Amino acid sequence: MKKALLALFVLGTIIPTVFSQKTDSVALKAAVSIADRIIRSTPYEFINTKTKETYTTVKGLPLSPDVKVKSEYNDWHYTNGIMYLGMMELGQKLNEPKYRNYVQKNMDFVFNEGNLDYFKQLYDQAIKQDDPWNKVRRLSFHMIFRNKRLDDNGTMGASLIELYKTKKDAAYYKYIQTANEHLLYFEPRLADGLIARIWPHEKTVWADDIYMGVSFLCRMGSLTGDVKYFDDAANQVLSVNKYLWCKEKQIYYHCYHTDVKENGVAHWGRANGWIAMAHADLLTYMPKNHPKRQAVIDNFKQQMAGVCRYQGKNGLWHQLLDKEDSYDETTCTAMFVYALAKGVKNGWLHKDYIHVANSGFRGMMTMINDKGDVSGICTGTGIMPSLSFYYNRPTESNTMMGEGPVLRALVEMIDAPKYTEINANEQYAKIVDRRIKK
């Protein structure tokens, strides 16, 4: 018991929940070190990028497009949403309020401290100028006002729903409704209801959007109790197979162009990770009696069986899953570890898959140092018709693109079951001569 308690002293902090002997203290320590580093690194300030002056509020400042939020941790982007989900899941796992409080502080910095109106005025000016969409994207918080794509509102809306469950804030609810209206009535879709962007070709199916949409839909269903959200989410994860599933390789393509009826060139790791997380999130919130629940589980099993074929000998998955000469990539590894561990713990996947998750976890830990820095994160990646584009995407460290998935994976591994198998010695006595009648 003393050893178990000692494992809970992480970076000078006593974690208030004592886990069972199954607790993985390595995952616990890594998750806390990453989350605490993020908290320490978030300044809640604005900066004039020309004069280098900093401000704690923009209220009363002259309007200037040079004034921006100082840290990406305070900005508004889908990667923030993934990181916020990881933070809140860690707080829930450890019964530690400071991680949810961090998310609330960030959201209040945006909505409830008088800062948002300043950037809305800048946005309204920029949208009336020549080349407006390029001008607005240079502004902080522009995605809140643009509200034209799932990158603007999907995961951020999902994280706000999670926060709203414990803080019924009117500003949060107003934004949740704005995101909801976009997804239901404005987001481009195919005739079968599958979300599809109108670039780089007209009506291109992106694997990324399965998570961006489903993360919001399943939580909106949980918040409202309206089954239409689960119906829509199930349609997303099931219909995507018609367009992105590669039967020969048993993994997903990154995209499908409906105009030329062709898949893209890449079996991109993170694309497959987005779909894996979408399945896991949907099954977490989906009613047990939903008529499509078993189909979603079967689809999830199919994907995970395929993904496991491509794990490297070091436990990591590659930037291009089927290309061993592409680099080891942290985010897709974390997404698969998250989905596998959650799937085993909830009985959606056979218990043997925890062995794959453990191998992935060990590989992922080589990308995390003792200070909580995360490396090997593929930068933001669009769609291009060339494998060299994916091969040559740069990697980054300590960006929310990877920190969010890594946090979610570590949270699931904290109390993941250990791998077990049927003991051969215990089975030999069961092997008998079938000719002998009982």
N, C-alpha and C positions, 0 to 999 in steps of 0.2 A: 504493500500500500504506500510506503514511503517513496518508492521509485515512481509510482503513478503520480503522486502529488508533486514530486520534483519536476516532472515533465511539464507541469502546468505553470512553472515559473518561467515565463517567456519575456525576454527583454525587460526584466524587472517588474512584470505585471503578473498578478495571480489571476488566472482565468477562473471565473466563478462557478464553473460546472465541472464536476469530476466524472470522467467517462469510465467505461468499463475497461477490462483488460484488452479489448479489441482496439482501443484508441491508438491511433498512429501518431505518436508524439512528434514525429518529423513533419507530417502534414500540418499538425496543429501549430508548431513553431513557425513554419514557413508562411502559413496563412496570416498569422498575427504580425509577423515581421513585414510582410508586404503591405498589409492594411495600415499598420501604424506608420510606415514610411510615407504612404500616400497622404495620411492625415497631416503628418508633419510638413509635407511638401505643398500643402494647399494654402495660399496666402490670403485669399479674399480681398484682392486689390485689383485696381485698374492701372494701366500705364499708358502714357502718351508715347508712342513709339518713336516720335521725332525728338521730343524734348527730354524723354526719359523720366519725366515727373510721374509719381505714383499717387494714387488716390484710394481711399477706402470707400468712397461713394462718388457717383457721378452727378448727384443732385446739385444743380446750380452751375455746373460746368458749361462753358460755351460749346456748342455742337462742333465736333471734329471727328472725321473718320479715322484720325490717327489714334484716338482713344480706344483701347481694347482691353478686354479682360486679360489680366496678367498671366494666368495659368490655364492650361488646357483642362485641368481638373475642375475648373469653375465654368467652363464653356458649355455649349449645348450641341451634342453630337451623339450619334448612335453608340459610339464607343463609351461615352459617359454612362449611358443607360446600362450597358453590360456590366461595367465596373460597379455601378450602384447596386445592381441585383446581387453581385458577389458580396459586396459589403453587407447588405442587409441579411443575406443568407448566413454569413459568418456570425453576425450579431445574434441571429436567432439560434444558431447551433450552440454558441457559447453562453447564451443568456447574458450577453454583454451589450448594453444599450449604446455605447459610444459609437458603434459602427452605423447603426440606424440614425443616430443623432448627426453623424457626419453627412449623411445623405440629406437629411432634413435641413441642415445648415446650408448646404449647397443650393438646394431648391429655394430656400428662403432668400438667399443672396440674389437669386434670379427674380423671384416673383414678389417678395414681400418687403423689400428694403428700399423701394423707390428707384431702383436702377433701370428697370426694364423700359420705362417710358423714354428715357434718353436714347436708347438704341432703336426704339420704334420710330422716333423722329428722324434719326439718321437713315433708317430703312426707307421711310416714306420719301425722303429726299432722293435717295439713290435709285429707287424704282422708277422715278420719273425721268431719269437721265438716259442718254444713249448707252447701249450695251448694259441694260440694268441688271441682268442676272449675274454677270461677272462682277459688277460693282457691289451688289449686296453681299456676295459671298465673302467679301473682304471685311465685313462687319461682324463683330461679336454678337452672338445670340441671333444671327440672321435666320437660322433654321426655324426658330419659333414663329417668325412672321411669314417666312416663305411658305412653309407647310404644303409643299408640292410633291414630296416623296417620302417613302418610308424611312429613309435615313434621317429625315427631319423629326419624325414623331413616333416611330414604331417602338423602339426599345426605351426611349425616354418616357413615352406614355406608359409603357409597361412598368417601369420603375416608379413612376408617380402613383400608379394604382396600388402598388405594394406599400408605398409610404402613406397613401390616403387611408388605408385600412386602420392605421393607428392615429392619424392626424387628419381629421375631416376639415381640411382647409379649402375654402371657397376658390382660391386661385388655382389650387391643384385640380379641383373638380372641373373648373372651367376649361383648363387645358386638356384634361382627359376627354371631355366632350368634343373639343375641337379635333383632337386626333381621331376620335371615333368617327366623326362625320367624314373626315378625309378618307379613312380606310373603307368605309361603307359606300361612299357616293362618288369619290373623286379618283381614287387610286386606279390606274389603268389595269384592265383585266382582259383575259381571253373569254371566248364565248362560254367556256365551261366554268368560269369564275376564278380561274387561277390568276394570281397577280403576275403582271408582266410589264416591264418598263418599256418606254418608247425610244430607247437608245440602248446600245449602239446601232441596232436595227429597230424598225417598228415592231413593237410587241415581242421583245426578247424576254424569255424566261430566265431569271437569275436564281441560282441556288440561295444566294444571300437573302433574298426577299422572303424565303420560306420562314426563316427565323424572324426577320424584322416584322412580318405580319403576324405570325402565330404567337410570338411572345406577348403581343398586345391582345390578340383575340381571346386567348385562353384565360388571361387574367380579367378581361372585360366580362367574359362569361361567368367567372367566379364572382366578380363584384356585383353583377346585375342579376344573376340567376337565369338569364335569357339563353336558351339552348341554341339560338341562331349563331352565336359566336363560336360555340363548339362545332356546330355543323360546318361553318365556314373554315375553321382551323383544320378540321379533319379533311375537308376537301383539298386544302392546300398540300398537306403532307402526302395524301394519297394520289392526287392528280399529277403531282410533279413527276411521278414515276413514268408517266406516258412520254415525258419530254426529256428527262435528264438521266434516267437509269440506263446504265450500260450492262446489258445482260452478259456479255462476254467477260467483262472484268469485275462485275458485281460491285461496282461503285458508281457514283454520280459524275456526270459532266458538270462543268461550271455553268454552262448556259445552253439555250436552244433558241435559234433564230427562226421564228415562225414564217417570215417572209420567204426565206430560201429553203426552209425545212431542213436545217442542218444544225448539228450540235457544234459547240465550240471545240477548240483543240485540246482543252486541258481537263484532266481529272484533278482539279486543284484541291489541296488538302483542306483549306479552310472552308471551301464551298461545301465539302462533305461534312465538315464539322458543324456548319450552320444547320444543316438538315438533321443531323443527329441530335443537336440541342433542341431543335423544334419538336421532335418526337418526345423527348424526355419532358420538356415543359408542358406540352399538351397533355400527356398521360398523367402528369402530376395534378392537373386541375380538372380534367375531363370527368364527368360523372361516371360512376362504375357501370351504370345501366345504359350508357349511350349506345345506340345501335351500331356505331362504327368504331367503338373502342377496340374490339378484338382485331379488326382490320388494321388499325393503327399499330397495335402491338405486333402483329405479324409483319407489317412493313418495317417496323423498327428492328425486329429480329433479322430480317433479310439484310438490312443495311449493315448492322453490326457484324454479321457473319462475313460479309464482304470486306469491310474495313479491316478486320483482324488479319486478313491475308497479307496486308501491306505494312504491318508493323516491322520496323527495322530491328536488327539484333541488339541495339542499345535501348530498345523500348520506345524510341521516338518514331513518329511518322514523318514522311517527307513532304516538302513543299508541293511537289507533284507526286501523288500517292504511288503511281505506278512507275516512277522514274527514280531508281536508287542513286543516280548521279545528281539529283537535285538535293538541296540542303535539308538538314533536319529542321523542322519548324515547330515552334512552341505552341502557337495558338491552336492548330488543328489537333496536336497531341492532347492539349488540355481539354478541348471540347470532347474528344473521344473518351478520355479518362472520366470526365464528368458523366457522360451519357452511359458508359458501361457500368460504372459504380452505382449510379442511381438506378439503372435498369435491374441490376442484380439485387440490390437491397429491396426493391419493390416487387420482385418476382416477375418482371416483364422479360427478363433474360435468364438463361440457365446460370446456375451459380459458378460454372467453370469460367465464365467470362471475367470473373474477378481476377483471375490470373493475368489476363491481358491488361486489365486496368492497373494492376500492381506493377507490371513491367513498364507500362506507360508512365506511371507515377515516378518510378525510379529514373526513367529517362528524363522526365520533366524536371526533376530535382537537380539535374546537372545544368539546367538553365537558370537556376535561382541560387544566388549567393547568400551568405549568412547575414547580409545587411537587408535582404528582401528585395534586391534588384533582380529584375527579370529580363533575360536576353533572348535572342533568337526569334524575335517577333517580326513576321513579315509585315511590311508597311501596307497601307491601304492599297487595294488592288482592284482595278476595274477589269473589263473584258477586252482582250485583244486577240486577233486571229493568228497568233504566233506563239509557239512554245517558249521561244527565247525570252519573250516578255515575262513569263512566269519564272523561268530559270533565274532571271537577272533582277527580280524585285529585291530591293535592299531590305536588310533587317534592321530592327531598332531595339532599343532597351527602354524599359520603364515607360511604355505607352499603354494607354487603356485598352488598345486593340488586343493586347495580350494579357494585361493584368486582370481584366474581368474574367475571361475564361479560366485563367490559372487559379484565381481565387475560388471560383465555383467548383473546379476540380478538387482542390485541396479540401474544401469544406466536405465534399462527399467522401473523400478518402480518410477523414478524421476517424470515422466510425465504420469504415468499410469492413465487411467480414473477411476472414482469412480464407485462402484457397484450401479446399479439402477435396479428397478423392476417396473412392471406395478402396479400402485396404485389401490387397490381394490375399494376404495371410488369413484374413477373416472370411474369405469367400471359398477357399479350397474345399472346405467340408461340404459345401453345397453342391459340388460336382459329383454326381452319382451315375451309376450304370442304369441307363433308361430301360434296359431289358429286365431289370429286377422289379417284379411287381410288389407294390406295397401291401 
